[in-house]
């Protein structure tokens, strides 16, 4: 009887030791995988932002149709310009007052053009063609891409947002730890339920990731 009790106690001790070990080990492994996945997701969001900002600079608005955005990158060009100050005679002033009056002007000369795909993506189509995909092997999903305008004073200002839920990025990991990630509020982590860049509520092209994942 004593032997049976001792064996039972050893089973209980081993089980409790396993629970204690797992309680420490699982979050550590979760965080390692999480950080690797987050870094890949942030990289693609940065690519999307670069493409959207180029579209805004050349076309004047952001694009919510990803196929059109890729087509834009395939064909669009940045103008290479040079600004120079000059002084010119104000003809209207001379006609009205009969004296010479000079005004300063800034003249912008176009020196040439460079393809957007070469300037932003080194001509590698694979980068921008696949940037809408959530870049995790275990995950088959795309970023949600939106574009529109917000009213500021008397003007409609273009805005965009690309995002993906953390629960999608962290598929296959502990559900309890994923739920904890949705509640994170820390300067060293990505807060909230989504990883995103841009905003549909305000004029903002930043991402919600901390500095450890690179520039905003």
C-alpha positions as CSV (number, residue, x, y, z in Angstrom):
1,X,0.0,0.0,0.0
2,X,2.9,2.3,0.9
3,X,4.5,1.6,-2.4
4,X,1.3,2.4,-4.3
5,X,1.0,5.7,-2.5
6,X,4.7,6.6,-3.2
7,X,4.2,5.8,-6.9
8,X,1.1,8.0,-7.0
9,X,2.9,10.8,-5.3
10,X,5.8,10.5,-7.9
11,X,3.2,10.6,-10.7
12,X,1.7,13.8,-9.2
13,X,5.1,15.4,-8.7
14,X,6.1,14.6,-12.3
15,X,2.8,16.0,-13.6
16,X,3.1,19.2,-11.6
17,X,6.7,19.6,-12.8
18,X,5.6,19.2,-16.4
19,X,2.9,21.8,-15.9
20,X,5.4,24.2,-14.4
21,X,7.9,23.6,-17.1
22,X,5.3,24.0,-19.8
23,X,3.9,27.2,-18.3
24,X,7.3,28.7,-18.8
25,X,8.5,27.0,-22.0
26,X,5.3,27.5,-24.1
27,X,5.2,31.3,-23.8
28,X,8.9,31.5,-24.6
29,X,8.5,29.4,-27.8
30,X,5.3,31.3,-28.7
31,X,7.1,34.6,-28.5
32,X,10.0,33.4,-30.7
33,X,7.5,32.3,-33.4
34,X,5.4,35.4,-32.9
35,X,8.3,37.8,-33.4
36,X,9.5,36.0,-36.6
37,X,6.0,36.1,-38.1
38,X,5.4,39.7,-37.0
39,X,8.6,40.8,-38.7
40,X,7.6,39.2,-42.0
41,X,4.2,40.8,-41.9
42,X,5.6,44.2,-41.1
43,X,8.0,43.9,-44.0
44,X,5.1,43.3,-46.4
45,X,3.1,46.2,-44.9
46,X,6.1,48.5,-45.5
47,X,6.2,47.4,-49.2
48,X,2.4,48.1,-49.5
49,X,3.0,51.6,-48.0
50,X,5.8,52.4,-50.4
51,X,3.6,51.4,-53.3
52,X,0.6,53.4,-52.0
53,X,2.7,56.5,-51.4
54,X,4.1,56.3,-54.9
55,X,0.6,55.9,-56.3
56,X,-0.5,59.0,-54.3
57,X,2.5,61.0,-55.5
58,X,1.9,60.3,-59.1
59,X,-1.9,59.7,-59.4
60,X,-3.0,61.9,-56.5
61,X,-4.9,59.2,-54.5
62,X,-4.4,55.9,-52.9
63,X,-5.6,52.6,-54.5
64,X,-7.7,49.9,-52.9
65,X,-7.6,47.5,-55.8
66,X,-4.4,45.5,-55.4
67,X,-4.3,44.3,-59.1
68,X,-4.5,47.9,-60.2
69,X,-1.8,48.8,-57.7
70,X,0.5,46.1,-59.1
71,X,-0.3,47.3,-62.7
72,X,0.6,50.9,-61.6
73,X,4.0,49.7,-60.3
74,X,4.6,47.8,-63.5
75,X,4.3,51.0,-65.7
76,X,4.5,54.2,-63.6
77,X,7.6,56.4,-63.5
78,X,8.9,59.0,-61.1
79,X,10.0,62.3,-62.6
80,X,13.5,63.3,-61.7
81,X,13.3,67.1,-61.1
82,X,15.6,69.9,-60.3
83,X,14.4,73.1,-58.5
84,X,16.1,76.4,-59.1
85,X,15.5,80.0,-58.1
86,X,15.3,82.7,-60.7
87,X,14.3,86.4,-61.0
88,X,12.1,87.5,-63.8
89,X,10.6,90.8,-64.9
90,X,7.0,91.5,-63.8
91,X,5.5,92.4,-67.1
92,X,2.1,93.4,-65.7
93,X,3.7,95.7,-63.1
94,X,5.8,97.4,-65.8
95,X,2.7,98.0,-68.0
96,X,0.8,99.5,-65.1
97,X,3.5,101.6,-63.5
98,X,6.1,102.1,-66.3
99,X,9.0,100.9,-64.1
100,X,10.8,97.6,-63.9
101,X,9.9,95.3,-61.1
102,X,11.4,91.9,-60.6
103,X,9.9,88.9,-58.9
104,X,11.5,85.7,-57.6
105,X,10.3,82.4,-58.9
106,X,11.1,78.7,-58.4
107,X,11.4,76.8,-61.6
108,X,11.2,73.0,-61.6
109,X,13.0,71.3,-64.5
110,X,12.3,67.7,-65.4
111,X,15.6,66.0,-66.0
112,X,14.3,62.5,-66.7
113,X,12.2,59.6,-65.4
114,X,12.9,56.4,-63.5
115,X,10.5,53.4,-63.2
116,X,8.7,53.1,-59.9
117,X,9.5,49.4,-59.8
118,X,13.2,50.0,-60.1
119,X,13.2,52.9,-57.6
120,X,11.2,51.1,-54.9
121,X,11.7,47.4,-55.5
122,X,14.9,47.1,-57.5
123,X,12.9,45.8,-60.4
124,X,11.9,42.6,-58.5
125,X,8.3,42.0,-59.5
126,X,8.0,39.1,-57.1
127,X,8.3,41.5,-54.1
128,X,5.4,43.8,-55.0
129,X,3.3,41.1,-56.7
130,X,3.2,39.0,-53.5
131,X,3.2,41.8,-50.9
132,X,-0.6,41.5,-50.5
133,X,-0.1,37.9,-49.2
134,X,0.3,37.3,-45.5
135,X,3.9,35.9,-45.7
136,X,3.5,33.0,-43.3
137,X,3.9,29.4,-44.7
138,X,1.2,28.1,-42.3
139,X,-1.3,30.9,-43.3
140,X,-3.3,31.3,-46.5
141,X,-4.6,34.8,-46.2
142,X,-4.3,38.3,-47.7
143,X,-4.1,41.8,-46.1
144,X,-7.3,43.8,-46.1
145,X,-6.6,46.8,-48.3
146,X,-8.8,49.9,-48.2
147,X,-8.5,53.5,-49.6
148,X,-10.7,56.5,-49.6
149,X,-10.7,60.1,-48.1
150,X,-11.3,61.8,-44.8
151,X,-12.7,65.3,-44.5
152,X,-10.3,67.9,-43.1
153,X,-11.7,71.5,-43.2
154,X,-13.0,72.0,-46.7
155,X,-10.8,69.3,-48.3
156,X,-11.1,65.6,-48.8
157,X,-7.7,64.1,-48.0
158,X,-6.7,60.7,-49.4
159,X,-6.1,57.9,-46.9
160,X,-5.4,54.1,-47.0
161,X,-5.1,51.2,-44.7
162,X,-3.7,47.7,-45.0
163,X,-4.2,45.3,-42.1
164,X,-4.5,41.7,-40.9
165,X,-5.8,40.2,-37.6
166,X,-3.2,38.9,-35.2
167,X,-5.3,35.7,-34.9
168,X,-4.6,35.0,-38.6
169,X,-0.9,35.7,-38.4
170,X,-0.6,33.4,-35.3
171,X,-2.6,30.5,-36.7
172,X,-1.6,27.1,-35.3
173,X,-0.3,28.5,-32.0
174,X,-1.8,28.5,-28.5
175,X,-5.3,30.0,-28.6
176,X,-5.0,31.3,-25.1
177,X,-1.7,33.1,-25.9
178,X,-3.2,34.5,-29.1
179,X,-6.1,36.0,-27.0
180,X,-3.5,37.5,-24.7
181,X,-1.9,39.1,-27.7
182,X,-5.2,40.8,-28.7
183,X,-5.1,42.6,-25.3
184,X,-1.5,43.7,-25.4
185,X,-0.8,47.3,-24.5
186,X,3.0,47.8,-24.5
187,X,5.6,50.1,-26.2
188,X,7.6,47.0,-27.0
189,X,4.9,45.0,-28.8
190,X,2.2,45.5,-31.4
191,X,-1.0,46.6,-29.6
192,X,-4.6,45.7,-30.4
193,X,-6.1,42.9,-32.5
194,X,-4.6,43.9,-35.9
195,X,-1.2,44.6,-37.4
196,X,-1.7,47.5,-39.8
197,X,-0.3,50.5,-41.6
198,X,-2.3,53.6,-42.4
199,X,-5.7,54.7,-41.2
200,X,-9.2,55.2,-42.6
201,X,-10.1,57.6,-39.8
202,X,-7.2,60.0,-39.9
203,X,-4.4,61.2,-42.2
204,X,-1.7,58.8,-41.1
205,X,0.6,56.5,-43.0
206,X,2.4,55.0,-40.1
207,X,2.3,51.4,-38.9
208,X,1.4,50.2,-35.4
209,X,4.5,48.3,-34.8
210,X,7.3,49.3,-32.3
211,X,10.8,50.4,-33.3
212,X,12.2,46.9,-33.0
213,X,10.6,46.0,-36.3
214,X,12.2,49.0,-38.1
215,X,11.0,52.4,-39.0
216,X,7.3,53.4,-38.8
